[in-house]
Amino acid sequence: MKILVIGGGGREHALAWKLRQSPRVEKIWCAPGNGGIARDAECVPVDTKDVAAMVSLAERLHPDLTVVGPEQPLVLGIADEFAKRGLPIVGPSKEAAQLEGSKVFAKEFLMRRGIPTAATYGVFDSSGVAHTALSAVQWPVVIKADGLCAGKGVLVAPNMFEASAFIERLMEKHELGPGGDRILMEAALRGEELSYIVLTDGEQILPLAPARDHKRVFDGDLGPNTGGMGAYSAEGMIPATLEKAILETIVRPAIAGMAAEGRPYQGFLYFGLMLTPTGTKVLEFNCRMGDPETEALVVRMEFDLAAVLEAVATNRLGSVAPLWRPAASVCVVMASGGYPGEFQVGKKIDGLDAAAAGVPGAVVFHAGSRVETGKYYTSSGRSLVVSASGSSLQEATRAAYDAVGKIRFEGAHYRRDIGIRGAARVRASEE
């Protein structure tokens, strides 16, 4: 097989790294890729906001399968254009990708299908009306930009001041672009978040291992939201009865509902869940693999990812039964100083080989780097994602941070508590 991976971040590096392990795969391209991804795939330039350019690239390369990493190409309709040309692709249609492309569509879909979710205060396309509506909410309140905002379009506002400031940033200053021109306001849910990702061919469903993301920039879940500062996955992290309930009350109704509404869903579907005292509820959908959840999950996969994705693209998903490493994994994001605010790039990265070779079970994925004459430099806010697996969550956490400690670049920032709470919970359950 020859596979084209669309995207250029840590998630795409992790996918290319895992796909490369398949004995069936002879060639991987990554478009546009980055300096680090070039170790595992041939990087080819493309603008992922330009569907016509991506179609032209695929027609030139003739991949046997295309895997789309980021959400924007899917929301723009890349899967539809590939399907018209008979190019196999893993990813939902433009209409189905509205589950992520529009928070308002997603909320209305959940309510139509009777899938548990937070109560809604309203949808607003006027900042004045939105400001007025704050006088009638219970605090904290959740404010969501309707469209794509690179993971920064949601705020759990604890008070009127922060809520008003966020509405102003979205709707008046347009700091996050047109995605913030309309907002959704809903009740905040209390509980523990869970990332639950499935693969589906539109009918059959293949759940991936559950994971937990850490979205806030600072330890202790403090500071602003980011695209994700780390994640972990572990065997038995949720009870089997809970997982069954998630599948029966949320996942299957969502897949069946999309088909019933004429938007059959194919590809990865990410359910952002809140485990509340009154049951599991949906916070959000993503129409692709999570990032950094992908970087945690791939090191636990003991199956041929290329074969599974081919089954998705050819509607044969029911014929596969993937195995997972019966242990745990952790990934830690190393970001540029100042992220998710203003940050500098072009900082030389040292210690990559020592981290990858010197710590058993550790893998370094490049989220934003460039390479010049064999040396690596930062090129984005999230620069590296250091992943590790182990026989326990404690062991995986220790290995990940051992590897992180061998890497250096000016201004490097990372959370020091990824997986720590989960490991403490495991210890408590064993006592």
Protein Blocks (a to p, Z undefined) as FASTA:
>chain_A
ZZddedjbfklmmmmmmmmmpmkbmbdcddebjfklmmmoccddddfklmklmmmmmmmn
opabdcdfblmlmmnopmmmmmmnopacedddfklmmmmmpmklmmmmmmmnopacdddf
bdcfbfklmmmmmmmcccddddddfbdeehpacccdfbfklmmmmmmmmmmnomnojmlm
pccdddddeddddddddddehjaccddddddddfbfbghiiajddebjbdcddehkacfk
lmmmmmmmmmmmmmmmmmmnopacedjddddddddfkbccdfbdcfbdcdfklmmmmmmp
ccdfklmmmmmmnopmmmpccddddbdddddddddehiabdcdehiacehklmmmmmpgh
iacddfbdcdeehiacdfbfblbdcddddfbfklmmmmmmmmmmmpccehiacdfkghkl
mmmmmmmmmZZ
